[in-house]
Amino acid sequence: MHLSKHLALVSLSLLSTLSAAHGASVTRRATTCNGHAELCDRSYGNVTFVGAHDSYAVGTNNLAANQDYNITQQLNDGIRMLQMQAHNNGGTIQLCHTSCSLYNGGTLQDYLTTVKTWLDANPNDVLSLLIVNSDDLPPSQYDAVFKTVGLDTMSYTPASSPITQSSWPTLGSMIDSGKRLVTFMDASADFTAVPYIIDEFTNIWETAYDVTDTTFNCEVNRSKGDTSTEMYLINHFLDQLVLGNPVPDVGNAASTNAVSGVGSLGQQVATCAAQYGRNPNFMLVDFYEYGGGSVFQVAASANGVDYSPSTPVASPKSQTSDSSNSTGGSSSAAPIDFRINQSHAVAVSALIFSVLLGAYSVV
């Protein structure tokens, strides 16, 4: 009798110990992911993210600029993919627009330091980077910068590559694991050398870029993989030609970024979803704030969630504002005034920029 009682007490003690140990090993699951509880159980490959095209190219009165606000403001407003062009500038990876003589956006290290600061302050968000490796630098050179900044340990590393659209982990599991940064590179990625820098075109296909009309079709423009199983990205930014060179059409940015209408982001998403049976994963836009948050409304609709920001997005800047890379204030200029100002700027600057651009396209 006493022996049975003793064995029972020992068993209960062991169960209690095992239960406590098991409870201590379980990481508390994220309850809000990229601003929405509904997205925590959603696969990364089944979420639509808004991306900033040439996110580092910030400024006003500058034909090489694609954004008005720096990346901290972009991220605060809801951008979740940052696209950039990287160049070799005297042995340092520099973010430049086509060439560093045209637009120099600073070093990759400074840029990624800002990204790391934002990620640390926003632990429930998954962020993507898209690097245009313009000079085909080896991934090891990027890896060194990521390690210096401390982003290598926050980077998602797939078990293998390519990864089909349906095989990505959920946002919740990525947040729980602390691997919340996904990095794609368009050229020279090497899974065996640096596995967390993921080859873009075997995992993502893209639509055409440098579009100068409002058609915005959904045809595959660039891919190196099976487009039926890859994620896909739409380039939804409108250009205009200045002496044969495409430059951002800021005057039509509000209608380009709109929820509906001819040439709108919403229209292209609907067209692509109907054509492929699934929404785009990434939507690259210029001057994201034009439209008063419309680009984020489109993404929310694609994701089946409400768009209800706690604070409104930044306001479009006037083209007569200071053209520095700082965040700056908002514009009170009416759209028609802006278009007139831009037309004057184009006329005055065209010859200068045509010399700098040469045979390049500003993308």
C-alpha positions in Angstrom: 0.0 0.0 0.0 2.7 2.4 1.0 4.8 1.4 -2.0 1.9 2.1 -4.4 1.4 5.5 -2.8 5.1 6.3 -3.1 5.1 5.3 -6.8 2.1 7.4 -7.5 3.7 10.4 -5.9 6.9 9.9 -7.9 4.9 9.6 -11.2 3.1 12.8 -10.5 6.3 14.5 -9.7 7.9 13.3 -13.0 4.8 14.4 -15.0 4.9 17.8 -13.3 8.6 18.2 -14.1 8.2 17.1 -17.7 5.2 19.4 -18.2 7.2 22.4 -16.8 10.2 21.6 -19.0 7.9 21.3 -22.0 6.2 24.6 -21.3 9.5 26.4 -20.9 10.7 25.2 -24.3 7.7 26.5 -26.2 8.1 30.0 -27.7 5.0 32.2 -27.3 3.4 32.4 -30.7 3.0 35.8 -32.5 -0.5 37.1 -32.3 -0.1 40.0 -34.8 1.9 39.6 -37.9 2.6 42.6 -40.2 -0.2 44.4 -38.5 -2.9 41.7 -38.8 -3.7 38.7 -36.6 -5.2 37.0 -39.7 -1.8 36.9 -41.4 0.0 34.9 -38.7 -1.2 31.6 -40.1 -0.7 32.7 -43.7 2.3 31.5 -45.7 4.8 34.1 -46.8 4.1 32.9 -50.3 0.4 33.7 -49.9 0.7 37.3 -48.8 0.8 40.4 -50.9 3.4 43.0 -49.9 3.8 46.6 -51.1 7.4 47.3 -52.2 9.2 50.6 -52.7 11.0 50.7 -56.1 14.5 52.2 -55.7 13.7 52.8 -52.1 17.0 54.6 -51.4 16.5 57.1 -54.3 14.9 59.8 -52.3 14.5 63.5 -53.2 12.5 66.2 -54.9 13.4 68.1 -58.0 15.5 65.1 -59.0 14.7 63.1 -62.1 16.6 60.1 -60.6 14.5 60.0 -57.5 11.7 57.4 -57.1 10.6 58.2 -53.5 9.9 61.3 -51.5 10.6 59.8 -48.1 13.5 57.8 -46.5 13.2 54.1 -45.7 12.2 54.6 -42.1 9.2 56.6 -43.1 8.5 54.1 -45.9 8.5 51.2 -43.4 6.4 53.1 -40.8 3.8 53.8 -43.5 3.5 50.1 -44.5 6.2 49.3 -47.1 7.3 45.7 -46.6 9.7 45.2 -49.5 12.6 47.5 -50.1 14.2 47.3 -53.6 17.6 48.7 -54.2 20.4 48.9 -56.8 23.8 48.0 -55.5 27.1 49.1 -57.2 30.8 48.6 -56.6 32.1 52.1 -55.8 35.8 51.8 -55.1 35.4 48.5 -53.3 32.4 49.7 -51.2 28.9 48.5 -52.0 27.0 51.7 -52.7 23.4 52.3 -53.6 23.3 54.2 -56.8 20.7 54.9 -59.5 22.1 53.4 -62.7 25.4 55.1 -61.9 26.9 56.7 -58.8 27.5 59.9 -60.8 23.7 60.2 -61.5 22.5 59.4 -57.9 24.4 58.2 -55.0 22.2 57.0 -52.2 25.0 56.1 -49.7 26.5 52.8 -48.6 24.7 49.5 -48.2 26.0 49.3 -44.7 24.4 52.6 -43.6 21.2 51.5 -45.4 21.1 48.1 -43.7 21.9 49.7 -40.3 18.6 51.7 -40.7 16.8 48.5 -41.6 18.2 46.7 -38.5 17.1 49.6 -36.3 13.6 49.4 -37.7 13.3 45.6 -37.4 14.5 45.8 -33.7 11.7 48.3 -33.0 9.1 46.3 -34.8 9.4 42.6 -33.7 6.1 41.5 -35.2 6.9 42.3 -38.8 8.4 40.3 -41.7 10.4 42.4 -44.2 11.8 41.6 -47.6 14.8 43.1 -49.5 15.3 42.9 -53.2 18.9 43.7 -54.3 19.7 44.5 -57.9 23.3 43.3 -58.0 24.3 45.7 -60.8 28.0 44.9 -60.9 27.6 41.1 -60.2 29.4 41.3 -56.9 29.8 37.9 -55.1 27.3 37.2 -52.4 30.1 36.9 -49.9 30.7 40.6 -50.2 27.1 41.3 -49.2 27.3 38.7 -46.5 30.2 40.6 -44.9 28.0 43.8 -44.7 25.0 41.8 -43.3 27.2 40.3 -40.6 28.7 43.7 -39.7 25.2 45.1 -39.2 23.8 42.1 -37.5 21.2 41.2 -40.1 22.6 37.7 -40.9 21.2 36.3 -37.7 17.7 37.8 -38.5 17.7 36.5 -42.1 15.4 33.6 -43.1 17.5 30.7 -44.6 15.5 28.2 -46.7 16.3 24.5 -46.4 16.9 24.5 -50.2 16.4 26.7 -53.2 14.3 27.3 -55.2 11.3 27.4 -53.0 7.9 26.9 -54.5 5.2 29.6 -53.7 3.3 27.1 -51.6 6.3 25.9 -49.5 7.2 29.1 -47.6 6.7 29.2 -43.8 4.0 31.2 -42.2 4.6 34.8 -41.1 3.9 33.7 -37.5 6.6 31.0 -37.5 9.1 33.4 -39.1 8.4 36.0 -36.4 8.5 33.3 -33.6 11.9 32.1 -34.9 13.3 35.6 -35.2 14.1 35.0 -38.9 12.1 37.9 -40.2 14.2 39.3 -43.0 13.9 37.7 -46.5 16.6 38.8 -49.0 16.4 38.2 -52.7 19.2 39.1 -55.3 18.7 39.3 -59.0 22.1 38.1 -60.1 25.0 36.0 -58.8 23.2 34.6 -55.7 24.8 31.3 -54.6 22.9 29.1 -52.2 25.9 27.1 -51.2 28.0 30.2 -50.4 25.4 32.4 -48.7 22.1 30.5 -48.4 20.1 33.4 -46.9 20.7 35.6 -50.0 18.1 33.9 -52.2 18.2 33.9 -56.0 15.3 36.1 -57.2 14.5 34.8 -60.7 14.3 31.1 -59.7 11.9 32.0 -56.9 10.1 35.1 -58.3 9.1 36.1 -61.8 8.4 39.8 -62.7 6.3 41.8 -65.1 7.8 44.4 -67.4 9.4 47.6 -66.0 10.0 51.0 -67.5 6.4 51.1 -68.6 5.5 54.4 -70.3 1.8 53.7 -70.9 -1.0 52.7 -68.6 -1.5 49.2 -70.0 0.4 47.4 -67.2 -0.1 43.9 -68.5 0.6 40.8 -66.5 2.8 38.9 -68.9 6.0 37.2 -67.6 8.9 39.5 -68.4 11.8 38.0 -66.4 12.2 34.5 -64.9 14.6 31.6 -64.6 12.3 29.1 -63.0 8.9 27.5 -63.3 6.5 30.4 -63.4 3.6 28.2 -62.3 5.1 27.6 -58.9 7.2 30.8 -58.4 5.9 33.8 -56.5 5.5 36.9 -58.7 6.1 40.6 -58.6 4.4 43.3 -60.6 6.3 46.5 -61.5 3.6 49.1 -61.1 5.4 52.4 -61.7 4.8 54.7 -64.6 7.6 56.4 -66.5 7.8 59.2 -69.0 10.5 59.6 -71.7 12.9 62.5 -71.4 15.1 62.6 -74.6 14.5 58.9 -74.9 15.3 58.0 -71.3 12.6 56.8 -68.9 12.1 58.9 -65.7 9.4 58.6 -63.1 6.1 60.1 -64.0 5.3 61.8 -60.7 2.5 63.9 -62.2 0.4 60.7 -62.6 1.5 58.9 -59.5 -1.8 59.3 -57.7 -3.8 57.7 -60.5 -1.1 55.0 -61.0 -1.2 54.1 -57.3 -5.0 54.2 -57.1 -7.4 51.5 -56.0 -9.3 51.6 -59.2 -9.3 53.3 -62.6 -7.4 52.9 -65.9 -3.7 52.2 -65.2 -4.3 51.9 -61.5 -2.6 49.4 -59.1 -5.9 48.0 -58.2 -6.7 47.3 -61.8 -3.4 45.5 -62.5 -3.8 43.3 -59.4 -7.3 42.3 -60.4 -6.1 41.6 -64.0 -3.2 39.5 -62.8 -5.2 37.6 -60.2 -7.8 36.7 -62.8 -5.1 35.6 -65.3 -3.1 33.4 -62.8 -5.6 32.5 -60.2 -3.6 34.1 -57.4 -2.6 37.6 -56.3 0.8 39.0 -56.9 3.2 38.5 -53.9 5.0 41.9 -54.4 3.9 45.2 -55.9 6.7 47.7 -56.6 5.6 51.3 -56.7 7.1 54.8 -57.0 6.1 57.6 -54.6 4.0 55.2 -52.6 2.3 58.0 -50.6 0.5 59.4 -53.7 -3.0 58.2 -53.4 -3.2 58.7 -49.6 -2.6 55.1 -48.7 -4.2 53.6 -51.8 -1.3 51.1 -52.4 -1.9 49.7 -48.9 -5.6 49.5 -49.5 -4.9 47.4 -52.6 -2.6 45.1 -50.6 -5.1 44.8 -47.7 -7.9 43.8 -50.2 -5.7 41.2 -51.8 -4.9 39.8 -48.4 -8.5 39.8 -47.3 -7.9 42.1 -44.3 -9.0 45.6 -43.4 -6.8 48.6 -44.0 -7.1 50.8 -40.9 -3.8 52.5 -40.1 -3.3 54.0 -36.7 -1.8 57.1 -38.4 -2.2 58.4 -41.9 0.6 57.9 -44.4 2.9 60.8 -45.2 1.7 63.4 -47.6 3.2 64.0 -51.0 6.0 66.5 -51.1 6.0 69.6 -53.2 8.6 69.6 -56.0 9.8 73.0 -54.7 10.8 71.4 -51.4 14.4 70.8 -50.4 15.7 67.8 -52.4 17.7 66.2 -49.6 17.3 62.6 -48.5 15.6 63.6 -45.2 12.1 62.8 -44.4 10.8 66.4 -44.5 7.3 67.8 -44.2 4.2 67.5 -46.3 3.1 69.3 -49.4 0.2 71.7 -49.7 0.6 72.1 -53.5 -2.4 71.0 -55.6 -1.7 68.2 -58.1 -2.1 70.5 -61.1 0.5 72.9 -59.7 2.9 69.9 -59.2 2.5 68.8 -62.8 3.3 72.3 -64.1 6.4 72.5 -61.8 7.6 69.1 -62.9 7.2 70.0 -66.6 9.4 73.1 -66.0 11.9 71.0 -64.2 12.0 68.5 -67.0 12.6 71.2 -69.6 15.4 72.8 -67.6 17.1 69.5 -66.6 16.6 67.4 -69.6 19.9 68.2 -71.3 21.9 67.8 -68.1 20.4 64.5 -67.3 20.6 63.2 -70.8 24.4 63.7 -70.6 24.6 61.8 -67.3 22.2 59.1 -68.4 23.9 58.5 -71.7 22.8 55.1 -73.0 21.4 54.1 -69.6 17.8 53.5 -68.6 16.8 54.8 -65.2 15.1 51.8 -63.6 
